[in-house]
Amino acid sequence: MQTFQSLLTKKLSDALARAGLPEVGELTQATDPRFGDYQSNVALVLGKQRGENPRALAEKIVAHLDVDNVCERPAVAGAGFINFTLRQAAVEKQTLEVWRDDRLGIAETESLRRIVIDFGSPNVAKPMHVGHIRSTVLGDAVARIAKFLGHEVIRDNHVGDWGTQFGMVIWGWKNLLDRQALQRNPLAEIVRVYKETNERASRDAEVREACRQELVKLQAGDKENKDIWNECVAFSMQNFERIYKLLDVSYDLQCGESFYNDRLPGVVDRLLKAGIAEISEGAVVVFFRDDPDLA
């Protein structure tokens, strides 16, 4: 369905041709309702290019405009702007046509693509915050728009379910967990355990080292730690799904960071062999010695 802007742009182009003038400038929505609904700077651009009076050029263009069925007679304003005010009857007709159209006047795109949209990305063992909700709502809106236009859309939720925080969560689970509190509100209890463990680790080097060892065991595939991790992930995903249901948001893929865990050794080996990474103080690291901002 043709918009008023595209229709008036075409009529302006025809008027320029009839007036023997080149196509320049643009037609945009008016920034102030006092100047109508749309306005064009075409006469100003032509005046500068041709060394002629912009207002005289605007009057010449208006004389060749055929827009009576769409808007009132265009007005020349200021230094040479052409202002367009839509007729109420034209707006009512267009509104009715849009209302009767299942697609609201929006055609499917001719250039279809497969679009992967990564949005949401909450962290396991932590409640969502406003940043996650913002990303979720924006990503869902983009996905809906792309799908409505006819694209193949893949909705991806890259969940933060791996990393150093799980060493603290697992140590706290083994040493501080309140099972009854876990049954009442799983995520709240996991967060409490994590926060208390983090506080202890900041004061006690032994607790900090114990948390690191729990993480090492998890990354090595220790069954007990893997079972605790799986429980934490399950509780968190239940909470996420409840929120997604409230927001009417769905995903096609939900792969966490853990999905790539068994692929990491190969990446590290390649980085070391290529000389990009190196061993430093027992860790594999990448230095940017030539970049002062990253060094």
Long-range contacts (C-beta under 8 A, 24 or more apart in sequence): 1-97, 1-98, 1-101, 1-105, 1-106, 1-107, 3-105, 4-37, 4-38, 4-70, 4-86, 4-90, 4-94, 5-29, 5-38, 7-70, 8-38, 8-67, 8-70, 8-71, 8-84, 11-65, 11-66, 11-67, 11-70, 12-40, 12-42, 12-61, 12-65, 12-82, 14-64, 14-66, 15-61, 15-62, 15-64, 15-65, 15-66, 16-42, 16-61, 16-64, 18-64, 19-60, 19-61, 19-63, 19-64, 21-46, 21-57, 21-60, 21-61, 22-46, 24-49, 27-84, 30-83, 35-77, 35-81, 35-83, 36-71, 36-75, 36-83, 36-84, 36-85, 36-86, 37-71, 37-84, 37-85, 37-86, 38-83, 38-84, 38-86, 39-77, 39-81, 39-82, 39-83, 39-84, 40-81, 40-82, 40-84, 41-80, 41-81, 42-82, 43-76, 43-80, 43-81, 43-82, 44-79, 44-80, 44-81, 47-80, 53-80, 54-79, 54-80, 55-79, 55-80, 58-82, 103-148, 106-148, 106-149, 108-149, 108-150, 109-149, 109-150, 109-151, 112-150, 112-151, 112-152, 113-151, 113-152, 114-151, 114-152, 114-154, 115-146, 115-151, 115-152, 115-153, 115-154, 116-154, 116-156, 117-142, 117-143, 117-146, 117-153, 117-154, 117-155, 117-156, 118-156, 118-157, 118-158, 119-143, 119-155, 119-156, 119-157, 120-157, 120-158, 120-249, 120-251, 121-157, 121-158, 121-159, 121-160, 122-157, 122-159, 122-160, 122-236, 122-240, 123-159, 123-160, 123-161, 123-165, 124-159, 124-160, 124-161, 124-232, 124-233, 124-236, 124-237, 124-256, 125-165, 125-166, 125-169, 125-187, 125-190, 125-191, 125-194, 125-232, 125-236, 126-165, 126-191, 126-194, 126-236, 127-187, 127-191, 127-239, 128-240, 128-243, 133-243, 133-247, 136-244, 136-247, 136-249, 137-247, 137-249, 140-247, 140-249, 154-252, 154-253, 155-250, 155-251, 155-252, 155-253, 156-251, 156-252, 156-253, 156-254, 156-255, 157-251, 157-253, 157-254, 157-255, 158-255, 158-256, 158-257, 159-237, 159-240, 159-254, 159-255, 159-256, 159-257, 160-256, 160-257, 161-229, 161-233, 161-236, 161-256, 161-257, 161-258, 162-256, 162-257, 162-258, 162-261, 163-257, 164-215, 165-194, 166-214, 166-215, 166-218, 166-229, 166-232, 167-211, 167-212, 167-213, 167-214, 167-215, 167-216, 167-218, 168-194, 168-197, 168-198, 168-201, 168-211, 168-214, 169-193, 169-194, 169-197, 169-228, 169-229, 169-232, 170-211, 170-214, 170-215, 170-218, 170-225, 170-228, 170-229, 171-197, 171-207, 171-210, 171-211, 171-214, 172-196, 172-197, 173-228, 173-232, 174-214, 174-228, 186-235, 186-238, 186-239, 187-235, 187-236, 187-239, 190-232, 190-235, 190-236, 219-261
